[in-house]
């Protein structure tokens, strides 16, 4: 919130100087779709079913967009994973997009007279003098919202929607910084304006059937159908149009688009999170997961450390490339036996590395730790770039020394019994922001460890509870 406040003040200050009104902090920002405040842009109760229908269309088109992008992303993951191929694909998409765009503009014969036109950005390009090309003008979403009726030929909008739909679908997922927000708005504004033109034709040019209004609703429906945002997107659309009047129809369109889109496929962002195997936790556990317990989802066996441990053992555990554990339960044990007693605490990999770096260990276990005292500053100075274990040199003699972990471990880590249900474990992770949850039996002995990946592995699919594969990094 503080960063948003500072950036807003800075942007307003710069824009006030740019517009010649120094310190007039009333600039609307960089995302501004123009104000919808004329009389033609009102709406009546008879238009509510029309808005709902546009939400249905946006949900279907959004689901189609996501499904096509899913198969395209699967193809990229399998065949275009080398950096050189990714660069070639990005160059190919850029070349095809430019070529198709200019060919469409060149072949378009939809030239409108500039005289008396209120178009904000009239582009002549391949039209005669005194005319502008409507196909080129359609690339500006503000024009689709505010151009007067008759500015676009229905064939132009239809071809533009089809072309931009597939190009945007192909572009999203490239290894470049390219989003889907503005392309989705542009696609929706194009078919929304086409819908408004058709409606105006069917109603014999009624004053309420203004194409710009339906371009706005189409933009909201298309973006909502693709990304499935509701609350935040409503606020963004109202802020960008400068009119709270359209709050209700925009909410109606977005809710309808989300419901219809969710019936077919997931939202685009959720889909890519799953494809990239990111261990992302949703707000709630899968609804059919009450039969699962912590015993079934935990990772086992667990690498544990004794309260007084040999330095060589700690170094070997941290150097093991087959596991990249971040936290280790600390247990009390008798060095003469293999029987492990109850849980005593939890210590992090980063803490162990700091202890080894500062050589906080003694020669024998019965000596008290008096040689080297660490302060909290020693741990804070190493955060967040903790050195890797490979960079810490431990001699052979030092490997035989003993390290007392009781002063540095967390003596009261969060634990659950192995019979705890998955929704209960899930709520603990979400509410407390945990990274590790130790699973113990009725004797307080460590039997497993639950991490975010163990929970994110499960989701509710069309055939019930499904187990996903997650990235190892």
N, C-alpha and C positions, 0 to 999 in steps of 0.2 A: 504494500500500500504506500509506504514511504517512497519507494522508487517510482511508482506511478505518479505520485504527487509532484516529485521533483521534475520528472520528464515532461509532465503536462505544463508546468510553469515555464520550463526552458523552451518548449515548443511554442507556447503562446507568446513569449517574449520575442523570439526570433521572427515569428509570423507578424507580430505587430510592427516591428521595424521594417519587414519586407513590404507590408501593405502601406507603409507611410504613416501609421498611427502608433507612435512609440508608446509603450506601456499600456496599450489598450488590450487587456487580457481577455478578449471575447472571441478569439478565433476558434472555429469548430474543430480544428485538428486536420490531419492529413487525409483521413478517410471521410469523405463527404460526398454523398450521392445526390446532393441538391435537396431543396426543401419541397415537400409535397403540401402546398398550402392553398391551392386554388379551389374554386367551387366544384370543378369537374371531378376532383379527386375524392369526394366524399363517397360513402357507401351506405347502402340500405340493408334492411333485414332480408330482402329477397336475394341478396348476393351471397349470403352466408353459405347456402348449399353449393354455390359455384366455387367459393373459396375452399370448401371441404373437398370438392372434386379435384381442384388443382393440387391439394395436398396429397390425394391418392395418386395422381399422375406423377407428382414429384417423388413419392415413395417408390413407385414402380421403376421410374427412370433411375433413381438413386441406387436401387437394388441391382438393376442391370449394370450400371457403372461399376459398382463394387464387385459384382461377379466377374465381369470382364477383366477388371484390374487384378482380381485374385489369380485367375489363370495366367495372366501375363507375368505377375510376380513369381508364381511358381516356375514358369519358364526361365525367368531371370536367375532364380536361385540355383536351378539345375545346370544352366548352360552359360550364363553370362556372369560368372563369379570372379574372373580374372580382371585386374585393374585396367589392362589395355583394352579388353573387350568392353568394359563399362564406359571408358572414354569414347570409344568408337560408337557405341550406342547413343550416347548423349549428343555427339556430333551428327549422327544420322537423324535423330529426332529433330534437332534444330534445323537441319537442312530440309527435311520433309515438311516441317511446319511452315517455314518461310516459303518454300516452293508452292505448297498447296494454298497457302493464304494469298499469295500474289496471283496464282492462276485463277482462283475463285474471283478475286477482285477484277482481274483482266477480262474474264469471261462474263462478268455481270453486266447487264445492260440496264440496271436500275439506277438511272441518273436523274437526280432531282434538281430543280432550279434553286440557286442560292438566293435569288432576289426574293425578299420577304420571308426567308427562312429564319427560324430561331434556333437552328442547330448550333451547338456550342463549338464543335470541331468539324467543320465541313472540309472534306478532303477531295480534291478534284481527281487526282491520279489519272485514270484513263478516260475520263469523261470530257465533254467539250467545255469550252470556256463558258463561265457563268453557271456551271452545274457542279454538283458534288456526287461522289460515289457512295450510295447507301450501304453497299457491302463493306466498304472500308470504314464507314462511320459506325457500323454495328460492333466493331471491336472495342468501343468505348461504352462501358456499362451505363454511364450517366446519360448518354444519348438515348439508349433504349428506354430509360425511365422517363425522360422529359421531352423528347421530340414530339411534335404535334401529330395528330392522326394524319395518315397519308404520306408519312415520310419514308415508309418502307413497303416494298412489294412483298406479299406473303411468300412467294417463291424464294426471295432473297433470305428471309428469316428462316425458312425451312432448311435451305441448303447450308446456311451458316450454323444452325443448331446441330445438324448432322455432322458437319465437318469438325466443329469445335468439340463436340462430345467425344469423338474417337481420339482426337489429338490430345485432349486433356487426360483421357484415360490412359493413353500411351505414355504421357509425360510423367504422371505421378508414379513414384517408385524409382526414378532414375537416381543415380548417385550424385546428384547436384541439389542445391538448395532451391527446390521448386515446390510450392504449396498447392493446395486444391481450393482455397477459399475463394479467391477472385474468379478463377475459371468456372467454378460451380455457379457463382452469382451470374456470370455472363451467359452461361448455357441456359439457366432458368429464366433470366430476363428475356432472352431471345424467344424461347418457346412460349413464355408468358405473354409477351407482346403479340405473338402470332395468335395465341388463344384469344386475346382481347380484340384483335382485328376480326377474327371469325365471329366473335360474339357481337361486335358492332354491326357486322354485315347481317347477322341473323335477326337483330333487333332493329334494323332499318336506321342505324346511326343514332341510337338513343344517347343522350348526354352522359348517362351514368356509365356507359360502356367505354371508358377511356382506356386505350391500350397501355398507357404508362402505369396505371394502377395495377393492371394484371401482370405487367412486367415485374413489378416489385413483388407481388405474391408468387410469381413463378420463380423468381430468384430465391426467395425464402424457402419455397417448397423443394427446389433442386438441392440447395445446400443442406437443408434438413434431412432430405432423403439420403444424402451421401454420408455426412458426418454424424447425424442423429443428435445434434445439439438442440436444446430447447430454450432453457432459461437465458443462457448467455447470448445465444444468437438473437433472441427477441430484443434484448437490450441493445445489441450491436446494430440491428436493423433500425430500431427507433432512433438511436443516436445519429446514425448516418443519414437518415432522412429528415431529422429535425422536426418530427411530428409524432406526438404520442397518440394521435387519433387511430393510427393503424396498429396499435398494440394488440387489440383483441383479434382481428383477422390474422395477423402474423402468428400469434400464439396458436390459433386454430389450425392454420396451415401447417405449422411446424409439428404440432402434436399428431396430426393426421399422417404427415409424411413419415414420422418416426414409427408410428404403429404399423403402417403398411410396410415400410422398409424392413422392420424387425421381423415381420412374418416370413420374409424370404431369406435374407442373409443378415450378417452382422454389419455394424457401421464400419466405415473404411479404416478408422484409426484402430479399433479393436481387432479388425482383421489383420492389419499389419503387425500389431503387437503379437498376435498368435503366430504369424508366419515367421517372424524374427525370433521366436521362442523366448521372448522376454518374460521373466517371472513377475508379472503384474497382478496384483491382488485387486479383485473387484470389491464393491462395497459390502456385498453379502456372500456367504458361502452358497454353493449350489443347493437348491431347495431339496434335492433328494439325497443329501449327504449325511443325514442324521444317523444312518446305520453304520457309518464309518467311524472308527475310533483312532486315537493318537497312535496306537500300536500298529495300525495298518498303513499310516502315512509317514511315520517317522523313519529316519535314516539310522541304520544299525549295521554292524557294531560301531560304537562310538570310541574315538581316540581320546582317552582320558589321561590326565597327568596327576601324579601324586603330589601331596602338599609339599613335601621335600623331595625334589626330583634331581636326578643327575643331569648335568649340563649337556652331556653328549646325547642323552635321550631327547631332550628338548630340541637340540640342533637337528637331529635326524628326523624328528616329526615335522619340523618346519621346512626341512629341505626336501621332503617327500613330494616329488612332482606328480604323483598319481592322485593326490588330494590337495585341495586348496582351502582347507577349513579356516574359518575366521575366528572361531571361539572353541575353547576346550574346557570341558568340565574338570574341576579339581576334586579329587577324592582322597580320603584318608586310607592308607593301606600299610600293611606290615611288610617291610622289605624282605623278610624271610619267607613269605608265602605269596601265592598268587591270588589269594582271596581279597576281593575289593570290598571296602566298607562303603559307608554312605557318602552322599554328595556333600562337599564342603564349600564349593564356590564355582565361579566361572572366570576364566582369564582369556583375554583376547590375544590374537596373533601379534597385533601392534605392540601390546604391552610386553610380551615376551621378547620381541626384537629390541625394544628399548633396554630391557634388563640385560640382554646379552651384549648390546652395544656398550653399556656402561660397566659391564663385567661385575654385576651385582651377585656374586656367589662366593662361597667359602670352600675350604678344602675338605672339611668333615661336617657331617650332618649335625653333630652335637655342639658346634660352635654357633654362637649367636651372631646375627647379622649386624656387625658394628663397623666393618671396614668402610662401607660406602652407603651413604644415605641418599636416596633420590627424593627430589621435590616434584611437586605437580608441574612446575615449569619445565622439567626435563621431558615429560610426556607431551606437554603442549607445544614445545618447540619442534618436536618431530612431526606434529600433525600438520597437513594431512599426508605429506610425502614421506611415509615411513620407508626407511631403506630396506631393500630386499635382503633375505637371509644370506644370499650368496655373497653380499658385500661385507659381511661381518666375519672377521677371522677369529677362530677359536682354536687354540693349540691343543695338542694331544693331552698335555697335562691338565689344561683347563677343562677338557671334556670329562675328567674324572671328578671334578669339583661338584658340590651340591648347591642347589638354588632353592631358597625358601619362597614359595609363592603366596603364602598366607597373608603377607603384608600388602600385596598388590592385587589380589583377585577380588572379584565381587562376591562377598560372603553370602549374599541373599539373592541369587538369580531366580527368575521366574521359572516355575516348574509346573507340570501337570501330571496327574496319574495316567498310566497307559490306557485306562478305560475311558478317558475323557472323549467326548464326541468331537467330530471334526468342526461343526459350527462353533462350538465353544472355543476351540483352539484358534479358529479363524478370527473370532471377535477379539481375542486377546492380542493377536498380531495387529489387527487394524486399530484397535483403541490405544494400545501402548507403543506402537511403532517398533515392534521387536525385530531383531535379526536372528535370535536364537531362542529356542524354548526347549528346556531339558525335560525329558520324559523319565519318570522314576516309577519304581514299583512300590509295593506296600512297605518295604524295608528301607526306602529312600536310597536305593541303589540305582545308578544310571543304567537305563535299558535302551535309550534312543535319544535322538536329537531332531527337532522339527525346525526347518528353515523356511524361508519364503518360497523357495523352489518346490518344496514338498507340498505346500498348499496350492500354489499356482498350477500345479500339474493337473488338477481336476477341474472340469467345467461341465456344464449341463448341455449336452448335445441333443440332436433329434432322436437318438436311440438311447437316451438315458445318460448316466454319468460317464464321461469319457476321460481317459488319461492321456495327457499330451506329452510330447517330447520337449524338453527345455534346453536352452543353450547352456554350455558348461562354463562360460566365462562370467 
